[in-house]
């Protein structure tokens, strides 16, 4: 008897169901939400508090619905970055987002395959992360914030404000792989200006009190702070100590001046998180790192806090004030 059309349809459905009984489970086991690893120099905060995650949310990424974050934080201890980088890589993320030159170096050591986007990084060529800014040739890209020339320029501006200063404390971070390069530029500028540098290393917040105790013993009359995620994280403690010791201090980021620092000279990096979110989005959609160039800062801002200047008894020269991009009254 020839099977009826209805019978044939039922038989075809049963065969299809039987043949496919195993593949839905295998497919679901393989399918997963896009996973973004995050390495922070500070604490491991919630994704809700991450600026770049907020930018991703604004373009349609919702945690748990179409993206997952694996967040690790070094709590200001640079020695923890290496094991945390390896731990993140072991979670097999689709892309990793990091902040700061030390984190960039450790992430690159941990993986040469997983795409890495740095929201803040120093000179990527000097760090060995690429041989090209415009076309990254390894697995790292991101947003640079610190030209080596800025380190010397900060000392020059500080000297313009306190020209009588002949001994300046230089707070630096040994774990920063660019520290030696920064120091070389600062030393050259100090020699030209007739300034003696007192090098004060910082590895954690606990080192700040000891550093300023030595600064007082050495009778320094001003302070220069190295551009580093650690000094940024503890900028309030540094600012408070400078005010307590009546020391004018040059910082790198505008936010530090808003927190009470006297002056800063460096790039505005707020937009970096939005750009990093766009890079992550493009990587998740298949764009290669080579097609995502490192972006250099386009605007260097000089920010001055006149309230702090008055509390320190300092009069900012008119020529310096005229160059300021922002003045806090």
C-alpha positions in Angstrom: 0.0 0.0 0.0 1.3 3.4 -0.9 1.7 5.7 2.2 -0.8 8.5 2.4 0.5 12.1 2.3 -0.4 12.6 6.0 1.4 9.5 6.9 4.5 10.6 5.0 4.5 14.0 6.8 4.2 12.3 10.2 7.0 9.9 9.3 9.2 12.7 8.1 8.6 14.7 11.3 9.3 11.6 13.5 12.6 10.9 11.6 13.6 14.6 11.8 12.8 14.6 15.5 14.8 11.4 16.1 17.8 12.6 14.1 17.9 15.9 15.8 17.3 14.7 19.3 20.9 15.1 20.3 22.0 18.3 18.5 19.9 20.9 20.4 21.7 20.1 23.6 25.2 20.1 22.0 24.4 23.4 20.3 23.1 25.0 23.5 26.2 23.7 25.4 28.4 25.4 22.8 26.4 28.7 22.6 27.0 31.3 25.2 26.7 35.0 25.8 29.6 37.2 24.7 32.0 37.4 27.6 34.1 40.5 28.4 37.0 40.3 30.8 37.9 43.4 32.8 41.2 44.1 34.6 41.3 47.1 36.9 44.2 48.5 38.9 41.8 49.4 41.7 39.0 47.4 43.3 36.8 45.0 41.3 33.7 47.2 41.1 30.3 46.2 39.7 29.8 46.5 35.9 27.1 49.0 36.8 29.9 51.3 38.0 32.1 50.8 35.0 32.0 53.8 32.6 32.7 51.7 29.5 30.1 49.1 30.5 27.6 52.0 30.8 28.5 53.1 27.3 28.0 49.6 26.1 24.6 49.5 27.8 23.6 52.6 25.8 24.2 50.8 22.6 22.2 47.8 23.5 24.3 45.5 25.7 22.5 44.3 28.9 24.4 42.2 31.4 22.9 38.7 31.6 20.8 39.2 28.5 23.4 39.6 25.7 26.7 40.1 27.6 28.6 38.8 30.6 31.4 40.6 32.5 34.3 38.9 34.3 35.8 41.6 36.5 39.1 41.4 38.5 40.7 44.2 40.5 44.2 44.6 42.0 43.1 46.9 44.8 46.0 49.2 44.1 48.6 46.4 44.4 50.4 46.2 41.0 52.0 42.8 42.0 48.5 41.3 41.7 48.0 42.2 38.1 50.0 39.3 36.6 48.0 36.5 38.4 44.7 38.3 37.9 45.5 38.6 34.1 46.2 34.9 34.0 43.0 34.2 35.9 41.0 36.4 33.5 42.5 34.6 30.4 41.5 31.3 31.9 37.8 32.3 31.8 38.2 32.4 28.0 36.6 35.8 27.4 35.9 37.1 23.8 37.7 40.4 24.6 39.5 41.9 27.6 39.3 45.5 28.7 42.1 46.9 30.9 43.3 50.2 32.3 46.9 51.4 32.8 50.3 50.4 31.3 51.1 47.8 34.0 47.8 46.0 33.3 48.4 46.2 29.6 51.8 44.6 29.9 50.6 41.8 32.1 47.5 41.1 29.9 49.8 40.8 26.8 52.1 38.4 28.7 49.0 36.3 29.6 47.6 36.0 26.1 48.6 36.8 22.5 45.3 35.6 21.1 42.4 37.2 23.0 41.8 40.8 21.8 42.7 43.4 24.4 41.3 47.0 24.6 43.0 49.4 26.9 41.0 52.4 28.1 44.2 54.0 29.3 47.7 53.1 28.3 51.1 54.8 27.9 53.3 54.6 24.8 52.2 51.2 23.3 55.3 50.9 21.1 57.7 51.6 24.0 55.7 49.0 26.0 56.1 46.4 23.3 52.4 46.1 22.6 52.6 46.9 18.9 55.1 48.2 16.3 52.4 50.4 14.7 50.0 52.9 16.2 47.8 53.1 13.1 47.6 49.4 12.5 48.2 47.3 15.6 50.1 44.1 14.7 49.5 42.1 17.9 46.3 41.6 20.0 46.3 44.9 21.8 44.7 48.3 21.0 43.2 51.2 22.9 43.7 54.8 24.0 47.0 56.4 24.9 47.1 59.1 27.5 50.7 60.0 28.2 53.4 61.2 25.9 56.8 61.1 27.5 57.2 64.8 26.6 54.4 65.6 29.0 56.4 64.4 32.0 59.1 67.1 31.4 56.4 69.7 30.5 54.7 69.2 33.9 57.9 70.0 35.7 58.4 73.1 33.6 54.9 74.4 34.4 55.4 73.6 38.1 58.7 75.7 38.0 56.8 78.6 36.3 54.4 78.6 39.4 57.1 78.3 42.0 60.3 79.5 40.3 62.1 79.7 43.7 61.8 75.9 44.2 65.2 74.2 43.9 64.3 70.8 45.3 61.2 68.8 44.0 59.9 65.5 45.2 59.0 63.1 42.4 56.4 60.5 43.3 56.9 57.6 41.0 55.6 54.0 40.7 58.3 51.3 40.3 55.7 48.8 38.7 55.0 51.2 35.9 57.0 49.9 32.9 57.4 53.4 31.5 58.8 54.8 34.8 62.4 54.7 33.6 61.5 56.7 30.5 59.5 59.2 32.5 62.3 59.7 34.9 64.9 60.2 32.1 62.7 63.1 30.7 62.1 64.6 34.1 65.8 64.5 35.0 66.7 66.2 31.8 64.2 69.0 32.5 65.3 69.3 36.1 69.0 69.7 35.0 68.0 72.5 32.6 65.9 74.2 35.3 68.5 73.8 38.1 66.2 71.6 40.2 67.3 68.7 42.4 64.9 65.7 42.3 64.1 63.6 45.3 62.7 60.3 44.0 60.0 58.9 46.2 58.6 55.4 45.1 55.0 54.4 45.7 53.7 50.8 45.6 50.6 51.3 47.7 48.7 53.9 49.6 50.6 52.9 52.7 53.8 54.4 51.1 52.4 57.9 50.9 53.0 58.9 54.5 56.5 57.6 54.4 57.2 59.4 51.1 56.1 62.7 52.4 58.0 62.2 55.7 61.1 61.8 53.6 60.1 64.8 51.5 59.9 66.9 54.6 63.3 65.6 55.8 64.8 66.5 52.4 63.2 70.0 52.6 61.5 69.8 49.2 59.4 72.8 48.2 57.2 71.2 45.5 55.9 67.8 44.3 55.6 66.2 40.9 53.4 63.1 40.6 54.0 60.5 37.9 51.0 59.7 35.7 50.0 56.2 36.8 46.7 54.5 37.7 48.0 54.0 41.2 48.7 57.7 41.9 45.3 58.5 40.3 43.6 56.0 42.6 45.2 57.5 45.7 45.1 61.1 44.5 42.9 62.3 47.4 45.4 61.1 49.9 48.3 62.7 48.0 46.3 66.0 47.7 45.5 66.0 51.4 49.2 65.4 52.4 50.4 68.2 50.1 47.9 70.6 51.6 48.9 69.5 55.1 52.6 70.0 54.3 51.9 73.2 52.4 53.5 71.8 49.2 52.4 72.9 45.7 52.0 69.8 43.5 51.6 69.0 39.8 49.3 66.2 38.8 48.3 64.6 35.5 44.5 64.5 35.4 41.8 67.2 35.6 39.8 65.1 38.1 42.7 65.4 40.6 42.3 69.2 40.5 38.6 68.9 41.0 39.5 66.8 44.1 41.6 69.7 45.5 45.0 69.4 43.7 46.7 72.7 42.8 47.3 72.0 39.1 47.2 69.3 36.4 48.5 69.0 32.9 47.5 66.1 30.7 44.8 64.6 28.4 41.1 64.6 29.2 40.3 60.9 29.2 36.5 60.8 29.9 35.7 60.0 26.3 38.1 57.0 26.3 35.4 54.8 27.9 32.9 55.6 25.2 35.5 54.8 22.5 36.5 51.6 24.3 32.9 50.5 24.3 32.7 51.1 20.5 35.9 49.0 20.1 34.5 46.2 22.2 31.2 46.2 20.2 33.1 46.1 16.9 35.4 43.2 18.1 32.3 41.2 19.2 30.9 41.7 15.7 34.1 40.4 14.1 36.4 43.4 13.6 40.1 42.6 13.8 42.5 44.4 16.1 44.5 45.5 13.1 41.6 47.5 12.0 41.3 49.3 15.3 44.1 51.8 15.6 45.5 53.1 18.9 44.0 56.6 19.4 46.2 59.3 20.8 44.9 62.2 22.9 43.8 65.2 20.9 43.5 67.6 23.7 45.9 68.4 26.5 44.4 70.4 29.3 45.9 72.7 31.9 43.6 72.9 34.9 44.3 75.2 37.9 42.5 75.3 41.3 42.7 78.9 42.6 41.1 77.9 46.0 44.0 75.5 46.6 46.5 78.2 45.4 45.1 80.6 48.0 45.3 78.0 50.8 48.9 77.4 49.9 49.7 81.1 49.7 50.7 80.9 46.1 50.0 83.5 43.4 49.6 81.9 40.0 51.5 84.0 37.4 49.2 85.7 34.9 51.0 84.0 32.0 50.2 80.6 33.4 46.6 81.5 34.1 46.2 82.7 30.6 47.2 79.3 29.3 44.7 77.4 31.5 41.9 75.5 29.9 39.9 75.4 33.1 40.2 77.5 36.3 38.4 76.5 39.5 37.6 79.5 41.5 
